[in-house]
Amino acid sequence: HPPHVHRAMGSHASTSSPWAASPPPRLRCRDARPGARRVPSPPTRRGAHLVVHGKKGKKGGGGTSVTSRPSSAAYVTVSEDGSDDWRLDEIASLIRDGHVGIIPTDTKYALVCDLESRAGVQTLYDLKGAGASKPMSILCRGFADIDKYTQGFPDNVVPGRTQAFKIAKKCLPGPYTFVLNAGKELPKVCLMDPKSKSKNCKARKTVGVRVSGNPITAALLSRLDRPLLSTTAPANGPFGDEEPDELQDPAVMAESFGEKLAFVVDAGVAFNPPSTVLDLSSATPTLIRRGAGDASLWVEEDEIGEKTDDEDAWGW
């Protein structure tokens, strides 16, 4: 079958604490919010124009790579289980060329770009309406990426406590964002100063890391050489307000973000909570945002009930 690649045109496009001395013998992460779900895409979406880029090859490749900026966003529809991930070949090509787009994760749809593309990073921050001080995450392929771009998970200073790395291995891939101290390999954030019209570069002290359990996210990352810079895509377009349980329709977002958006990967309308954000940049974990991941493995039960500030987790 030909790849389902579309151009977004018109109003819609087609379709007990671990820090105790005796941790439980089997440590497992679980979804803290079983109500999280994906809802089916609407049966019809008007205004879409199908563009066929080629047939699937013998090895699963398909589609002609786009090396110049498309006049409208490339719109690729994929199955939730990632069984047709060969359709992501064009998207990987666009990312390598420095473009920005929207992809599904195991929590929210995310705006992403190549971590080392300065033009892509600028566009992503522009679309998010964020300044250089706002945190972003990196979507990693696995622990090797985390080791390369961060200083790793901290060692515990209190004897008898479960090592953070051991808990993380049980939780990832999964709906967590772990804030770690940045490593030397993590690129600086270089953004245009609107007043001076010159680029200002700023080293990150910390960075959020994610290893998504979504098979589509994993398949896309497997086609790339490094992690993706990532942030939650506002459901209503640039500068839009974000709500924890808002519905994200990729077709609506494709239209709302306008010409700076180069691609959209549609795996259905999502109505999911965000990731659980935990600051592990010091020996004691701090819960920044309650989300889809079970926080009780990381912080005391009474701390989970404390109020967290979503503004602190806005970029993640």
C-alpha positions as CSV (number, residue, x, y, z in Angstrom):
1,H,0.0,0.0,0.0
2,P,1.2,3.5,-0.6
3,P,2.2,5.5,2.4
4,H,-0.5,7.6,4.0
5,V,1.2,11.0,3.5
6,H,-0.9,14.1,3.3
7,R,-0.5,17.8,3.1
8,A,-2.4,19.7,5.8
9,M,-4.6,22.1,3.9
10,G,-7.9,23.7,5.0
11,S,-9.6,23.4,8.3
12,H,-8.8,19.8,9.0
13,A,-6.5,17.1,7.6
14,S,-7.4,13.4,7.2
15,T,-7.2,11.3,9.3
16,S,5.7,2.7,50.9
17,S,8.7,4.8,49.5
18,P,11.7,3.4,47.7
19,W,13.9,5.3,50.1
20,A,13.1,2.8,52.9
21,A,15.9,0.5,54.0
22,S,14.1,-2.6,52.7
23,P,12.5,-2.0,49.3
24,P,10.0,-4.4,47.9
25,P,11.6,-7.4,46.1
26,R,10.0,-6.6,42.8
27,L,9.9,-2.9,41.8
28,R,7.5,-2.0,39.1
29,C,6.2,1.2,37.7
30,R,2.6,1.6,36.9
31,D,0.3,4.1,35.3
32,A,-0.7,6.5,38.0
33,R,-3.8,7.5,36.0
34,P,-5.5,4.5,34.5
35,G,-8.0,6.9,32.9
36,A,-5.4,8.0,30.4
37,R,-6.4,7.0,26.9
38,R,-6.4,7.7,23.3
39,V,-9.7,8.3,21.6
40,P,-10.3,7.3,18.0
41,S,-9.8,10.0,15.3
42,P,-13.0,11.5,13.8
43,P,-14.4,9.3,11.0
44,T,-14.0,12.1,8.5
45,R,-11.8,15.3,8.3
46,R,-12.6,17.6,5.5
47,G,-10.1,19.6,3.4
48,A,-7.3,17.0,3.1
49,H,-5.4,16.4,0.0
50,L,-3.7,13.1,-0.4
51,V,-0.2,13.1,-1.8
52,V,1.3,9.7,-2.6
53,H,5.1,9.7,-2.4
54,G,5.9,6.1,-3.5
55,K,5.3,2.5,-2.7
56,K,6.6,0.6,0.2
57,G,9.9,-1.1,-0.6
58,K,11.0,-4.6,0.2
59,K,12.8,-3.6,3.3
60,G,10.0,-1.4,4.6
61,G,11.3,1.9,3.2
62,G,8.8,4.1,1.5
63,G,8.3,7.6,0.1
64,T,10.5,10.1,-1.4
65,S,12.5,12.1,1.1
66,V,11.8,15.8,1.2
67,T,14.9,17.9,1.4
68,S,13.5,21.4,1.0
69,R,10.9,23.1,3.2
70,P,7.4,22.0,2.2
71,S,4.8,24.7,1.4
72,S,2.5,23.1,3.8
73,A,3.0,20.6,6.6
74,A,3.6,17.0,5.6
75,Y,0.8,15.0,7.2
76,V,1.5,11.3,7.9
77,T,-1.1,9.0,9.4
78,V,0.2,6.0,11.2
79,S,-1.3,3.1,13.3
80,E,-1.2,3.5,17.1
81,D,0.8,0.3,17.4
82,G,3.5,1.5,15.0
83,S,3.0,-1.5,12.7
84,D,3.4,0.8,9.6
85,D,6.4,2.7,10.9
86,W,8.0,2.7,7.4
87,R,5.8,5.7,6.8
88,L,8.0,7.7,9.2
89,D,10.9,7.7,6.7
90,E,10.0,11.2,5.3
91,I,9.5,12.6,8.8
92,A,13.1,11.5,9.8
93,S,14.4,13.2,6.6
94,L,12.6,16.4,7.5
95,I,14.0,16.3,11.1
96,R,17.6,15.8,9.8
97,D,17.1,18.8,7.6
98,G,16.3,21.0,10.6
99,H,12.5,21.1,10.5
100,V,10.0,21.2,13.4
101,G,6.9,19.1,13.7
102,I,4.4,17.3,15.9
103,I,4.6,13.6,16.9
104,P,2.8,11.4,19.3
105,T,4.3,10.2,22.6
106,D,3.0,7.9,25.4
107,T,1.5,11.1,27.0
108,K,0.9,14.3,25.0
109,Y,1.7,15.1,21.4
110,A,5.0,16.9,21.3
111,L,6.7,19.6,19.2
112,V,10.1,18.2,18.2
113,C,13.3,19.0,16.3
114,D,16.8,17.8,15.9
115,L,18.6,18.5,19.2
116,E,21.6,20.0,17.4
117,S,19.8,22.1,14.8
118,R,20.1,25.7,15.8
119,A,17.5,26.7,13.2
120,G,15.1,24.0,14.4
121,V,15.6,24.9,18.0
122,Q,14.8,28.6,17.3
123,T,11.6,27.6,15.4
124,L,10.6,25.2,18.2
125,Y,11.0,27.9,20.9
126,D,9.1,30.4,18.6
127,L,6.2,28.0,18.2
128,K,6.1,27.3,21.9
129,G,6.3,31.0,22.7
130,A,9.2,30.2,25.1
131,G,12.2,32.2,26.2
132,A,15.7,30.6,26.7
133,S,15.1,30.3,30.4
134,K,12.2,27.9,29.9
135,P,13.1,24.2,30.2
136,M,12.7,21.7,27.4
137,S,13.1,17.9,27.3
138,I,15.0,15.5,25.1
139,L,13.4,12.4,23.8
140,C,16.0,9.7,24.1
141,R,16.3,6.3,22.5
142,G,17.5,4.8,25.7
143,F,20.0,5.0,28.6
144,A,22.9,5.4,26.3
145,D,21.5,8.8,25.2
146,I,20.9,9.8,28.8
147,D,24.5,9.0,29.7
148,K,25.8,11.0,26.8
149,Y,23.9,14.2,27.3
150,T,23.5,14.3,31.1
151,Q,25.6,13.6,34.2
152,G,23.4,10.6,34.8
153,F,21.3,9.6,37.7
154,P,22.6,10.8,41.1
155,D,24.1,8.4,43.7
156,N,22.3,8.2,47.0
157,V,24.0,9.7,50.0
158,V,21.9,7.7,52.6
159,P,22.8,4.0,53.0
160,G,20.1,1.6,52.4
161,R,18.1,3.6,49.9
162,T,17.3,2.3,46.4
163,Q,19.5,3.7,43.7
164,A,17.7,6.1,41.4
165,F,19.1,4.4,38.4
166,K,17.6,1.1,39.4
167,I,14.2,2.6,39.8
168,A,14.5,4.4,36.5
169,K,15.3,1.1,34.7
170,K,12.0,-0.2,36.0
171,C,10.1,2.9,34.9
172,L,11.5,3.5,31.4
173,P,10.3,3.5,28.8
174,G,7.4,5.2,30.4
175,P,5.5,8.4,31.1
176,Y,8.2,10.2,33.1
177,T,10.3,13.2,32.6
178,F,13.5,13.1,34.8
179,V,15.3,16.4,35.3
180,L,19.1,15.6,35.4
181,N,22.2,17.7,35.5
182,A,23.3,18.5,32.0
183,G,26.4,16.9,30.5
184,K,29.1,18.5,28.4
185,E,27.7,17.0,25.2
186,L,24.3,18.8,25.6
187,P,24.2,21.7,23.1
188,K,23.7,25.3,24.3
189,V,20.4,27.0,23.6
190,C,21.1,29.7,21.0
191,L,18.1,32.0,20.4
192,M,17.6,35.3,18.7
193,D,17.4,38.3,21.0
194,P,14.4,40.3,19.7
195,K,16.0,43.6,20.9
196,S,19.6,43.2,19.7
197,K,18.7,41.0,16.7
198,S,21.7,38.8,17.6
199,K,22.0,35.2,18.8
200,N,22.5,34.7,22.5
201,C,23.7,31.3,23.6
202,K,23.1,29.8,27.0
203,A,24.3,26.6,28.5
204,R,21.7,24.4,30.1
205,K,22.4,23.5,33.8
206,T,19.7,20.8,33.8
207,V,17.6,19.0,31.2
208,G,14.5,16.9,31.2
209,V,15.0,13.4,29.7
210,R,12.3,11.1,28.4
211,V,12.2,7.6,27.0
212,S,8.8,7.2,25.6
213,G,6.9,4.0,25.7
214,N,5.1,4.9,22.5
215,P,6.1,2.6,19.6
216,I,5.8,5.4,17.0
217,T,8.2,7.6,19.0
218,A,10.6,4.7,19.4
219,A,10.5,3.9,15.7
220,L,11.1,7.5,14.6
221,L,14.1,7.8,17.0
222,S,15.6,4.6,15.7
223,R,15.9,6.4,12.3
224,L,17.8,9.3,13.8
225,D,21.4,9.8,15.1
226,R,20.6,11.5,18.3
227,P,17.7,12.6,20.6
228,L,15.0,15.1,19.8
229,L,14.5,18.3,21.6
230,S,10.9,18.1,22.7
231,T,8.1,20.1,24.5
232,T,4.3,19.5,24.8
233,A,2.5,20.8,21.8
234,P,-0.3,23.3,22.8
235,A,-3.6,21.9,21.5
236,N,-4.7,25.3,20.2
237,G,-1.5,26.4,18.4
238,P,1.3,28.8,19.2
239,F,1.1,30.6,22.6
240,G,-2.0,28.5,23.4
241,D,-2.9,27.8,27.0
242,E,-2.2,24.2,28.2
243,E,-4.5,22.1,30.3
244,P,-3.4,18.8,31.9
245,D,-6.2,16.8,30.4
246,E,-7.0,18.7,27.2
247,L,-7.8,16.9,24.0
248,Q,-5.2,17.1,21.3
249,D,-6.3,16.7,17.7
250,P,-3.3,16.6,15.4
251,A,-5.4,17.8,12.4
252,V,-6.4,20.9,14.4
253,M,-2.9,21.5,15.5
254,A,-1.6,21.2,11.9
255,E,-3.7,24.1,10.9
256,S,-3.2,26.2,14.1
257,F,0.6,26.3,14.0
258,G,0.8,27.6,10.4
259,E,3.7,27.7,8.0
260,K,6.6,27.1,10.5
261,L,5.3,23.6,11.2
262,A,6.9,21.2,8.7
263,F,5.2,17.9,9.6
264,V,2.6,16.2,11.7
265,V,2.4,12.5,12.6
266,D,-1.2,11.6,13.3
267,A,-1.8,8.5,15.5
268,G,-5.3,9.6,16.5
269,V,-6.9,12.2,18.7
270,A,-5.3,12.0,22.2
271,F,-6.8,12.8,25.5
272,N,-3.9,12.0,27.8
273,P,-2.4,13.4,31.0
274,P,1.2,14.8,30.8
275,S,4.3,13.0,32.0
276,T,5.2,12.9,35.7
277,V,8.1,15.3,36.2
278,L,10.7,14.5,38.8
279,D,13.8,16.6,39.6
280,L,16.7,14.2,40.2
281,S,19.4,16.8,39.8
282,S,20.2,16.3,43.5
283,A,20.3,13.2,45.8
284,T,16.7,13.7,46.9
285,P,14.0,13.5,44.3
286,T,11.5,16.3,44.1
287,L,8.1,16.0,42.4
288,I,7.5,18.9,40.1
289,R,4.3,17.7,38.4
290,R,2.0,14.8,39.0
291,G,1.1,13.1,35.7
292,A,0.7,9.7,34.1
293,G,3.6,8.0,35.8
294,D,3.5,6.6,39.4
295,A,5.3,9.1,41.6
296,S,5.1,6.9,44.8
297,L,8.2,5.1,43.7
298,W,10.2,8.3,44.0
299,V,8.8,10.4,46.7
300,E,7.0,9.9,50.0
301,E,3.3,9.4,49.9
302,D,2.7,12.6,51.8
303,E,4.7,14.6,49.3
304,I,2.6,13.3,46.4
305,G,-0.4,15.0,48.0
306,E,1.4,18.3,48.2
307,K,0.6,20.9,45.6
308,T,2.8,21.1,42.6
309,D,3.2,24.0,40.2
310,D,2.5,23.2,36.6
311,E,4.1,26.5,35.7
312,D,7.4,25.0,36.8
313,A,6.9,22.1,34.4
314,W,5.6,24.2,31.5
315,G,8.4,23.5,29.1
316,W,8.4,19.8,29.8
